[in-house]
Amino acid sequence: MNKLEFHEGYGTYTIDEFEFEYGRTLENVQVEYLLMGNPQYDENDNISNAIVYCHNFNGNYSSVGNLFELNKSGAVFDKEDYFIISITSLGFPESCSPSTTGLKYNFPKYSIKDRVNFKRQFLKERLGIEKIHGIGGSGLGGYEVYTWACEYPDEMDFIIVNSSSYKTNGYRYVISKCLDSIIESSDDFYNGLYSESISRSMVSLNRLLYSNYFSKKIFQEMSNDEIDVLMDDFVDERLFNDIYDFKFRNDAILDYNLEDKLGNILAKTLIFSSTDDIYYSPDFDTLPLKKLISNSKIILYESTMDFTGFEDYSRFEEDLELFMNQFK
């Protein structure tokens, strides 16, 4: 295989044609991405040290910056040793989405598997990568990680997931149904034009999202006045997120369930789970995976997230180094 030319940093790429799981096809599909580090090649000129990062519900390619303590010089994922790829997922601007295509509510319905295939097609076409060394993600990004490992078990050596789950049920299902109900209650959703009704809906959506943003401990430590101020700031920052992007993303979450496929996973698996996470419970979302996924290790931790949403992931470095040593 001839080595493809590419440069470290931000970029966009256009896929000529992308087919969705439910049958529709779009042409000229844009992909937004970030490349960091140094690719290493095997004897067949295939990149052998690629790690893909999958971002959370409100993230994009830049979310990989949250892991800066883990990929700085000398750290476990030093950019000198690994080729790190962060891709803005299908359905998010500025990758292909209801808002950026202008299709709005006519955008094709997509699944978590479609989001995975979107990234797989980009990796193959733009970078010539058909097998990655590993893949990691948190929250909704973890949904992609588990789906990738279940559907294409031979395509990675390891997966790392933080605070996520393998299905939408219970409390999360109720939240997603409430989000869907708020969207559907907007008088102008199917008109395709933003209005006061849609703006009110976005305020309600973001207030509901805020209720799951922090750990139980942080909410208990804040006064109601502090919560009001921070919640208003949270809503203001996200008020102009596109309601159509939001709707299709939430639909994909509602249909998510991998419980019967987890036995397919062949990759070595490391799972972190916060003991005081409101949205993802260790008892129901993490600990059952010890029996459901072979070669898996689970680490429970108490969140140190502050009111800004910052979590210091450097505290996981020792566990990550022990995990990664098996690939050296």
C-alpha positions, 0 to 999 in steps of 0.5 A: 500500500502506498503511504497517503499524504496528510499533515498533523492538525485540523482538517476537513474531508469530503466523502463522495457517498455515504450509505446509512443503515436505514437505506438512504444515501447522501453525497458529498458528506463532510468530515471534520477531524484532528490529527495528532502525533506520529504515525508508525508503519508496519512492513506493509506500510499500514499505520500501526499505532492509530488511536481514535478518540470519540467525543461526548454528547455536546462535543466535537473533534476538539474534545480530545483536548480534555486529555492533554495530561495523558498525551503530553511529552512523557505521558502514557499516550505521548504524541511521539508514540501514538497517532491520535485521531479525533473526528467530529461525529456524524450528526454534529456540525461541522461534520455532516449533520441536519444543520450543515446540510440544510436538510433539517428534519428531512435528514436521514435517520441514523444509528450509533452504528452509522456514526461508527461507519462514518468514522471507519469510512473516513479512516479508510479513504483519507488515511488508508486505515482499516485496523486501528490500534485502539479506540476510546471515548466517554459518555456518548463517545463510549456508545461508539466505542462499544458499538465499533468493538461489537460490530467489527471485533477484529478492527482494534487491539483495545478499547477504553471507555469512561462513564458510559453504558451499553444500552439506553434503558431505565433513567436514561430512557426516561430522560431521552423520551422527555427530550423527545417530547419537548422537541415534538411539542414545539409548534414550529419544529416541522416548519424548518424555521427558527422561532420563539417556540423553538428557542423555548424548547432549546432552553428546556432541553438544556435545563434538562441536560444540565441536571445530569452534567455534574456528579451527585457530590457537586450538586449537593455542595452547591447552593440553589442560588449557585445552581441557578447561576451555573444552569443559566450559563450552561443554557446560554452557552448551548442555546444556539445548538441546532434543534434538528441536530439535537433531535436526530442525536437523541433518536439514535440514543433511544434505539441504542442497545448492545446487550446481546452483542457484547460477547462479540468483543475481542479487544482488551477492554479497560472501563472507568466508572465514576461512583457518583455519576448521576447518568451512568451507574456503576451497578447497572452500567459498568459492573455487569460488563465484567461478565459480558465482555471477556478480557475486561478490567473495571476501575471505579473512582470518585469524581473530582470534577469541579463546577466548570466540568473539568475532570483531571484524567491524569489520575488514571495514568498509572492504571492506563500504563499498566493496561498499555504495557501488554501491547509493548 
